[in-house]
Amino acid sequence: MAITCDVAVLGGGTGGYIAAIRAAQLGKEVVIIEQDKLGGTCLHRGCIPSKALLRSAELYAQMKDSASYGIETSGLSLVFPKVQERKQAVVDQLYKGVQYLMKKNKITVIQGKGRVIGPSIFSPKSGAVAVELNDGEMETVVPTNLIIATGSRPRSLPGLVPNGEHILSSDEALLLEDLPDSMIIVGGGVIGVEWASLLQDFGVNVTVVEAAGQLLPAEDEEVARELQKHLQKRGIKVLTGVKVLPDTYAVMDRQVHISAQQGDQTIELQGDKLLISIGRQANVENTGLENTDIALSNGFIRVNEHMQTTEPHIYAIGDCIGGLQLAHAASHEGLVAVHHIAEEELHYDENQVPRCVYSRPEVASVGLSEKEARAKGHEVKIGKAPFSVIGKALVHGDKEGFVKIVTDAKSQDILGVQMIGNHVTELINQTAMAAVLNATPWELGQVAFAHPSLSEIIGEAALVVDGRNINF
């Protein structure tokens, strides 16, 4: 017998299980289909384990610098296997939490590989899911509405396919048992920068190779320059405008050798391992989409503002639709889809979703950069404040970085905010909230921010827009 339900979710990652929970809260009978572990990439191979490693790396770096705070230590050492143990303990605890939430909300979880099927004896329209269970048996789920949340996987370059030994993706890097002496990182986006930061803090000699003219190509140019300056100051070699030549890859004397092109010059690079971090591609193959009329665009599932595919009863969310490819974006997309199924509306604007890089220093942004705003025809006013004028930043010992607010000169609307510095991945949420509430810089400047606090910099940057800054 087929399993019928109101909503089926194909994929149990962050977006998928959040959508399932909300659908259950709205009174829907929900089935979630996951071939691996609930929590998906974010929990098991992405956000959470990488941030656990970054926290250990950050603490190790701080302890090595403890003398500057008047605390002298001796015998400090890094035990990387214990770092990995802590990372896994964090993941395991959160995984148990997700499993509990499925039981709490009475969501049926089916472990197996699902494929969308077309019209059949089970349903006159496409959208049913044939599931090959982990024990080899078959099951069919027939929902009124289907949400596809199949996620993504790391991209690779021709001739540079991760093998878990000398060539790694972020998946394999998370499983390292020992740290290499040196690492070449191909790709200076979010993943590449985070890995460069944590590996350097752990004592690895790191080279980052980015084909674009700056690190974090999707972010503000001024922020990228500031980030590169700090990474290079820490000893990380950063090469921008450099394209790796995959056909030159070789392993000699247990070292990876590869060539790269910088203008007319060829650069020779070598290291113990090579990490490929050039973005992620949607998991759309072998999911049965060919049995439907769902349209793809550049390898991603095409959806409208309600997350509906070209088959209106089938929705898609998360990395498989492209866009920001962030766990919190996927979660919100899942909520949008479920509320639309329930004939309710939920506001979602990609420009109000924060983007974060958990390197040292951290980078965070929301909305448009200055360059993007000008390209869209806005006459902009900029408010920029340095952390060096904020008392709490000096207390923390991290005075580098700044906050930059991009405003439309005519409407006074905040178009975007960019930050680099200590704990900015927390501060960015305040400006994201301001964007949702349509606050102006003048209104932000009237907030009585607690003193001393890092968030004071938001008010200071807002005051700079109109030349009313107080502390510098």
C-alpha positions in Angstrom: 0.0 0.0 0.0 1.2 3.5 -0.8 1.6 6.0 2.0 -0.6 9.1 1.5 0.0 12.4 3.1 -0.7 16.1 2.8 2.9 17.1 2.4 6.0 15.1 1.5 9.5 16.5 1.8 12.2 15.0 -0.4 15.4 15.7 1.6 15.9 16.1 5.3 18.4 18.9 5.4 17.8 22.2 7.3 15.3 23.5 4.8 13.6 20.2 4.5 13.1 19.4 8.2 12.1 23.0 9.1 9.5 22.9 6.3 8.2 19.6 7.7 7.9 20.9 11.2 6.0 24.0 10.2 3.7 21.9 8.0 3.0 19.6 10.9 2.3 22.7 13.1 -0.3 23.8 10.6 -2.1 20.6 10.9 -0.7 18.8 7.9 0.1 15.1 7.8 3.8 15.1 6.8 6.3 12.5 5.5 10.0 13.4 5.1 12.2 11.2 2.9 16.0 11.2 3.6 18.6 8.8 2.2 21.3 9.7 4.7 20.9 11.5 8.1 18.4 14.2 9.0 20.1 17.5 9.2 21.8 17.2 5.8 24.9 19.0 4.7 24.6 21.8 7.2 24.5 19.6 10.2 26.9 16.8 9.1 29.2 18.2 6.4 28.9 22.0 6.5 27.8 24.8 8.8 28.0 23.1 12.2 31.1 20.9 12.0 33.1 23.6 10.2 32.1 26.2 12.8 33.1 23.8 15.6 36.6 23.6 14.0 36.7 27.3 13.6 35.9 27.8 17.2 38.7 25.5 18.3 41.1 27.3 15.9 40.0 30.7 17.2 40.5 29.7 20.9 43.9 28.2 20.1 45.0 31.5 18.4 43.7 33.5 21.4 45.5 31.3 23.9 48.8 31.7 22.0 48.2 35.5 22.3 47.2 35.4 25.9 50.3 37.3 27.1 48.9 40.5 25.5 46.0 40.2 28.0 48.4 39.8 30.9 48.0 36.0 31.1 51.2 34.0 30.6 50.9 30.3 29.7 53.3 27.5 29.1 53.0 24.0 27.6 50.2 25.0 25.2 49.7 22.3 22.6 47.1 21.4 19.9 45.7 17.8 20.1 43.8 17.7 16.8 42.1 14.3 17.3 40.4 15.9 20.4 39.4 18.9 18.3 37.7 16.4 15.9 36.1 14.6 18.9 34.5 17.8 20.1 33.3 18.7 16.6 31.6 15.3 16.4 30.0 15.6 19.8 28.4 18.9 18.8 27.1 17.4 15.6 25.8 14.3 17.5 23.9 16.4 20.1 22.2 18.5 17.4 21.4 15.4 15.4 19.6 13.9 18.4 17.7 17.1 18.7 16.4 16.9 15.1 15.3 13.3 15.6 13.4 14.4 18.7 11.7 17.2 16.8 10.4 14.7 14.2 8.8 12.6 17.0 7.5 15.6 18.8 5.7 16.9 15.7 4.5 13.4 14.6 6.4 13.5 11.3 6.9 10.2 9.5 10.5 9.8 8.5 11.4 7.3 5.7 15.0 6.4 5.3 15.8 5.7 1.7 16.6 7.2 -1.7 13.5 8.9 -3.3 12.7 9.5 -6.9 9.8 11.6 -8.1 7.6 9.6 -10.5 5.1 10.8 -13.1 1.4 10.0 -13.4 0.8 6.4 -12.4 -1.6 4.0 -10.7 -0.8 5.8 -7.5 -1.7 9.3 -8.7 -3.1 10.9 -11.9 -0.4 13.6 -11.7 3.3 13.6 -11.1 4.7 14.2 -7.6 4.5 10.8 -6.0 7.8 9.6 -4.7 9.2 6.0 -5.2 11.6 5.3 -2.3 14.2 2.6 -2.3 14.5 1.9 1.4 17.8 1.3 3.0 16.9 -2.4 3.4 16.4 -2.8 -0.3 12.6 -2.8 -0.2 10.4 -0.2 -2.1 7.8 2.2 -0.8 5.7 4.8 -2.5 4.7 8.1 -0.9 1.7 9.9 -2.5 1.4 13.5 -1.2 -1.0 16.3 -2.1 2.0 18.6 -2.3 5.7 17.7 -2.6 8.6 19.9 -1.5 11.9 19.1 -3.1 14.9 19.9 -0.8 17.6 17.7 -2.2 20.4 20.2 -1.4 23.8 20.4 -3.1 27.3 19.0 -3.2 30.8 20.5 -3.7 31.8 21.3 -7.3 35.0 19.9 -8.7 37.3 20.9 -11.6 38.0 18.7 -14.6 41.0 16.5 -13.6 40.8 17.6 -10.0 38.1 15.3 -8.6 38.5 14.9 -4.8 40.0 11.5 -3.9 40.2 11.9 -0.1 44.0 11.6 -0.1 45.7 14.5 -1.9 42.7 16.2 -3.4 39.9 17.2 -0.9 36.5 18.8 -1.0 35.2 20.4 2.2 33.5 17.0 2.9 36.9 15.2 3.1 38.6 18.0 4.8 36.2 17.7 7.7 37.3 14.1 8.2 41.1 14.8 8.4 42.7 12.8 11.1 46.0 14.7 11.0 46.8 18.2 9.9 49.0 18.6 6.8 52.0 20.9 6.9 50.7 22.8 3.9 47.5 23.2 2.0 46.7 24.8 -1.4 43.1 26.0 -1.4 41.6 26.5 -4.8 38.8 29.1 -4.4 38.7 32.2 -2.2 34.9 32.3 -1.6 33.2 31.7 1.7 34.3 28.0 2.2 37.9 28.7 1.0 38.4 31.7 3.3 37.0 29.9 6.3 39.3 26.9 5.7 42.3 29.1 5.2 41.6 30.9 8.4 41.2 27.8 10.6 44.0 25.9 9.0 46.4 28.8 9.5 45.4 29.1 13.2 46.1 25.4 13.5 49.6 26.0 12.2 49.2 24.9 8.5 51.0 26.8 5.8 48.1 27.9 3.5 48.0 29.3 0.0 44.7 30.5 -1.4 44.2 30.7 -5.2 41.2 32.7 -6.5 40.4 33.2 -10.1 38.5 36.5 -9.5 40.2 39.8 -8.8 39.3 39.6 -5.0 38.6 37.2 -2.2 34.8 36.7 -1.6 33.9 37.8 -5.2 30.3 38.3 -4.3 31.0 40.8 -1.5 32.0 44.4 -1.1 35.4 45.2 -2.6 36.5 47.3 0.4 35.7 44.4 2.7 37.5 42.0 0.5 40.7 44.1 0.5 40.5 44.4 4.3 40.1 40.7 4.7 43.0 39.9 2.4 45.2 42.4 4.3 44.5 40.6 7.6 44.9 37.1 6.2 48.2 38.0 4.6 49.3 39.6 7.9 48.7 36.2 9.5 51.0 34.5 7.0 48.4 33.2 4.5 49.5 33.5 0.9 46.7 35.0 -1.2 46.8 34.9 -5.0 43.9 36.6 -6.8 43.3 36.8 -10.5 45.0 33.4 -10.7 43.5 30.4 -12.5 44.6 26.9 -11.6 45.5 24.7 -14.6 43.9 21.3 -13.8 45.8 19.3 -16.4 49.1 20.1 -14.6 48.2 18.3 -11.4 50.8 15.7 -10.2 51.9 14.1 -7.0 55.7 13.8 -6.5 57.4 12.9 -3.2 54.0 12.9 -1.5 53.5 16.5 -2.5 50.8 18.0 -4.7 52.2 20.0 -7.6 50.1 22.1 -9.8 50.5 25.1 -12.2 48.4 28.3 -12.3 48.0 31.1 -14.7 48.4 34.7 -13.7 48.1 37.0 -16.7 50.9 35.8 -19.0 52.8 34.1 -16.3 52.7 30.5 -15.1 53.0 30.0 -11.3 54.1 26.7 -9.8 52.4 25.7 -6.6 53.0 22.8 -4.2 51.7 21.5 -0.9 50.8 18.4 1.0 47.1 18.6 0.0 44.8 20.5 -2.3 41.4 21.7 -1.2 38.8 22.4 -3.9 36.3 25.1 -2.8 34.8 26.5 -5.9 31.1 26.4 -4.9 28.4 23.9 -4.9 26.1 22.3 -7.5 22.5 21.2 -7.1 21.6 17.6 -6.4 19.0 17.3 -9.2 20.4 14.2 -11.0 18.7 10.8 -10.3 15.8 12.5 -8.5 13.2 11.7 -11.1 12.7 15.3 -12.3 12.7 13.9 -15.9 9.3 12.4 -15.0 7.8 15.8 -14.4 7.4 19.1 -16.2 9.7 20.8 -13.7 12.0 23.3 -15.4 15.7 23.8 -14.7 17.8 27.0 -15.1 21.6 26.7 -15.1 21.4 23.4 -13.3 19.0 24.6 -10.6 15.3 24.0 -10.2 13.3 27.1 -11.3 10.7 28.4 -8.8 8.5 31.5 -8.3 8.2 33.7 -5.3 6.1 31.1 -3.5 8.8 28.4 -4.2 6.5 26.7 -6.6 8.1 24.9 -9.6 6.5 24.8 -13.0 4.3 22.1 -11.6 2.3 24.2 -9.0 1.7 21.4 -6.6 5.5 20.7 -6.4 7.7 23.1 -4.5 11.5 23.3 -4.3 13.7 25.0 -1.7 17.3 25.4 -0.5 20.5 24.8 -2.4 18.8 22.9 -5.3 17.1 26.1 -6.4 20.4 28.2 -6.3 20.2 31.7 -4.9 22.1 32.3 -1.6 22.6 28.6 -0.8 22.6 29.2 2.9 21.0 27.1 5.6 18.9 29.9 7.0 17.8 30.9 3.5 16.7 27.4 2.9 14.8 27.3 6.2 12.9 30.5 5.3 12.2 29.3 1.8 10.7 26.1 3.4 8.5 28.3 5.5 7.4 30.3 2.5 6.5 27.1 0.6 4.5 25.5 3.5 2.6 28.7 4.3 1.6 29.0 0.6 0.4 25.3 0.7 -1.7 26.3 3.7 -3.0 29.3 1.7 -1.1 31.8 3.8 1.4 34.4 2.8 4.9 34.7 4.3 7.2 37.6 3.3 10.6 36.7 1.9 13.2 39.0 0.4 16.6 37.6 -0.5 18.0 41.1 0.1 17.1 40.9 3.7 19.0 37.6 4.3 22.3 38.0 6.1 25.5 36.4 4.6 28.3 35.4 6.9 31.9 34.3 6.8 33.2 32.8 10.0 36.9 33.5 9.4 39.2 35.5 11.6 38.2 38.3 11.1 34.6 37.6 10.4 32.7 39.1 7.5 29.0 39.7 7.3 26.6 41.5 5.0 23.0 42.0 4.1 21.5 43.6 1.0 23.5 45.4 -1.7 27.1 46.4 -1.7 28.1 50.0 -2.7 29.1 48.8 -6.2 25.9 46.9 -6.7 23.8 49.8 -5.5 25.4 52.2 -7.9 25.1 49.7 -10.7 21.3 49.5 -10.1 21.1 53.3 -10.5 20.9 54.4 -6.9 22.5 57.6 -5.7 24.1 56.4 -2.5 25.3 57.9 0.8 27.8 55.9 2.8 28.2 55.6 6.6 31.4 53.9 7.7 32.7 53.5 11.2 35.9 51.7 12.4 35.9 49.3 15.3 38.9 51.2 16.6 36.6 53.9 18.1 34.5 51.3 19.9 35.4 50.7 23.6 34.3 47.1 23.7 36.4 46.3 20.6 39.5 47.6 22.4 38.6 45.6 25.5 38.3 42.5 23.4 41.6 43.2 21.7 40.1 43.1 18.2 40.0 46.7 17.0 40.4 45.9 13.3 37.6 46.2 10.8 34.6 48.4 10.2 30.9 48.6 9.5 29.6 50.2 6.3 26.0 51.2 5.7 24.9 51.9 2.1 21.9 54.2 1.8 19.7 55.6 -1.0 20.4 59.3 -0.9 16.8 60.2 -2.0 14.6 57.8 -0.1 16.9 57.3 2.9 16.3 53.5 2.6 19.1 51.3 3.8 20.2 49.3 0.7 22.9 47.2 2.3 25.3 46.8 5.2 28.8 45.3 5.1 30.9 44.4 8.2 34.3 43.0 8.9 35.6 42.4 12.4 35.1 40.6 15.7 31.7 39.0 16.1 30.1 40.7 13.1 28.2 37.5 12.3 26.1 38.3 15.4 25.9 42.1 14.7 24.6 41.6 11.2 21.3 40.3 12.5 20.5 43.7 14.0 20.8 45.4 10.7 18.8 42.6 8.9 16.0 43.3 11.4 16.3 47.0 10.6 16.0 46.2 6.9 12.8 44.2 7.5 11.4 47.0 9.5 12.4 49.5 6.8 14.4 51.6 9.3 16.4 54.6 8.1 20.0 55.4 9.2 18.5 58.3 11.2 16.3 55.9 13.1 19.2 53.5 13.7 21.2 56.5 15.0 18.6 57.2 17.7 18.8 53.8 19.3 20.4 53.9 22.8 22.9 51.1 22.2 24.3 49.6 25.5 27.8 50.9 26.4 30.2 49.3 26.2 29.0 46.9 23.4 30.2 46.1 20.0 26.8 46.9 18.6 27.4 50.6 19.3 29.3 50.6 16.0 25.9 50.2 14.1 24.6 53.4 15.6 27.9 55.2 14.9 28.0 54.1 11.3 24.3 55.1 10.9 25.1 58.6 12.2 28.0 58.9 9.7 25.6 58.8 6.8 24.4 62.4 7.7 27.7 63.5 9.1 26.5 63.3 12.7 29.0 60.8 14.1 30.1 61.4 17.6 33.1 59.2 18.5 35.4 60.0 15.6 
